[in-house]
Amino acid sequence: MARQSVSPQITASILEYVKANEMRAGQHLPCQMLADAFRVSRAPVNAALKKLEEMGIVSAEPNRGYFLRVDAANVDTAEPTAPAQGEEDDALYFRLAEDRLAGRLEERVSENELMRLYDVPRSRLLKVLHRIAEEGWVERLPGNGWAFRETLTSRKSYEEGYVFRAVIEQQAMLLPSFRPDEEKFRKARAVQTALANGGYESWSRADIFKANNEFHEMLVACSQNEFFLDSIRRINRLRRLIEYHVTMERSRLPQQTSEHLHILDLIEAGRRTEAAAFLYTHIMGAGRIKAPLV
């Protein structure tokens, strides 16, 4: 079941999406498209749409979904926003990340040790640890122990990681086997548009990192070469902690998402060589901006 706290947040995001896209009465609001755009499951989107139906902004049609009842210009976006889903879990998550990056946590730790250190119940701790395990920077040991995996920790290694990504991602796009995936491009465009339309201010650092990681990994996956994709996934896992530490300034994110959308535009226009060159410049530029913060 979706948490009740997330519904008002998604409700506000849907309203912002409607206004940003200047939608008109009668237009369809596909649940899956919205879920992809806002980085959530369908359940909280459905809950938000039901709320909008109660407000008279959308209407539900059997077997068809939800449709806008009013033009975007008449939508009231003053719906209050509830705290983001799992704020307490996110706080614990980032405390673990910061402490590990700062060397305050050993490579191997026990659940009991972490429970005492952070004064949290086992259920909440395990929820966060499993989330971290899915991201690849911790793994469970036999018993109740956990081991942190290798990660980038220095400015030099961080800079080298960006150079590696720029070269690999550019060359992956130039491979003869590169084939754009229409469906994945559509989803990526929806996510990046939602990020640009306010998501960069309200999404958590983890969600922003995930959205941008998935964008770049999606492009590399289009090369149809598993070695290129495995390399990018590995470097993204290694840089995750240090990226959380330095990605505090959100004002540059609209420009970043604009560049992502431009890359999609170039590829879809058949200008792949130009897209590859722009992608290289995009990645190296991001590295130059963020490396001094390490």
Secondary structure as the mmCIF struct_conf table of DSSP 4:
data_model
#
loop_
_struct_conf.conf_type_id
_struct_conf.id
_struct_conf.beg_label_comp_id
_struct_conf.beg_label_asym_id
_struct_conf.beg_label_seq_id
_struct_conf.end_label_comp_id
_struct_conf.end_label_asym_id
_struct_conf.end_label_seq_id
TURN_TY1_P TURN_TY1_P1 GLN A 4 SER A 5
HELX_RH_AL_P HELX_RH_AL_P1 VAL A 6 ALA A 20
TURN_TY1_P TURN_TY1_P2 ASN A 21 GLU A 22
TURN_TY1_P TURN_TY1_P3 ALA A 25 GLY A 26
STRN STRN1 HIS A 28 LEU A 29
HELX_RH_AL_P HELX_RH_AL_P2 CYS A 31 PHE A 38
TURN_TY1_P TURN_TY1_P4 ARG A 39 ARG A 39
BEND BEND1 VAL A 40 VAL A 40
HELX_RH_AL_P HELX_RH_AL_P3 ARG A 42 GLU A 54
TURN_TY1_P TURN_TY1_P5 MET A 55 GLY A 56
BEND BEND2 ILE A 57 ILE A 57
STRN STRN2 VAL A 58 GLU A 61
TURN_TY1_P TURN_TY1_P6 PRO A 62 ARG A 64
STRN STRN3 GLY A 65 LEU A 68
BEND BEND3 VAL A 70 VAL A 70
HELX_RH_3T_P HELX_RH_3T_P1 ALA A 72 ASN A 74
HELX_LH_PP_P HELX_LH_PP_P1 GLU A 79 ALA A 84
TURN_TY1_P TURN_TY1_P7 GLN A 85 GLY A 86
HELX_RH_AL_P HELX_RH_AL_P4 GLU A 87 LEU A 101
TURN_TY1_P TURN_TY1_P8 ALA A 102 GLY A 103
BEND BEND4 LEU A 105 LEU A 105
BEND BEND5 GLU A 107 GLU A 107
STRN STRN4 ARG A 108 SER A 110
HELX_RH_AL_P HELX_RH_AL_P5 GLU A 111 TYR A 118
TURN_TY1_P TURN_TY1_P9 ASP A 119 ASP A 119
HELX_RH_AL_P HELX_RH_AL_P6 ARG A 122 GLU A 135
TURN_TY1_P TURN_TY1_P10 GLY A 136 GLY A 136
BEND BEND6 TRP A 137 TRP A 137
STRN STRN5 VAL A 138 ARG A 140
HELX_LH_PP_P HELX_LH_PP_P2 LEU A 141 LEU A 141
BEND BEND7 PRO A 142 PRO A 142
TURN_TY1_P TURN_TY1_P11 GLY A 143 ASN A 144
STRN STRN6 GLY A 145 PHE A 148
HELX_LH_PP_P HELX_LH_PP_P3 ARG A 149 GLU A 150
BEND BEND8 SER A 154 SER A 154
HELX_RH_AL_P HELX_RH_AL_P7 ARG A 155 LEU A 174
BEND BEND9 LEU A 175 LEU A 175
TURN_TY1_P TURN_TY1_P12 PRO A 176 SER A 177
HELX_RH_AL_P HELX_RH_AL_P8 GLU A 182 ALA A 194
HELX_RH_PI_P HELX_RH_PI_P1 LEU A 195 GLY A 199
HELX_RH_AL_P HELX_RH_AL_P9 TYR A 200 SER A 202
BEND BEND10 TRP A 203 TRP A 203
HELX_RH_AL_P HELX_RH_AL_P10 ARG A 205 ALA A 221
TURN_TY1_P TURN_TY1_P13 CYS A 222 GLN A 224
HELX_RH_AL_P HELX_RH_AL_P11 GLU A 226 VAL A 246
TURN_TY1_P TURN_TY1_P14 THR A 247 MET A 248
TURN_TY1_P TURN_TY1_P15 SER A 251 ARG A 252
HELX_RH_AL_P HELX_RH_AL_P12 LEU A 253 GLU A 268
TURN_TY1_P TURN_TY1_P16 ALA A 269 GLY A 270
HELX_RH_AL_P HELX_RH_AL_P13 ARG A 272 LYS A 290
HELX_RH_3T_P HELX_RH_3T_P2 ALA A 291 LEU A 293
#
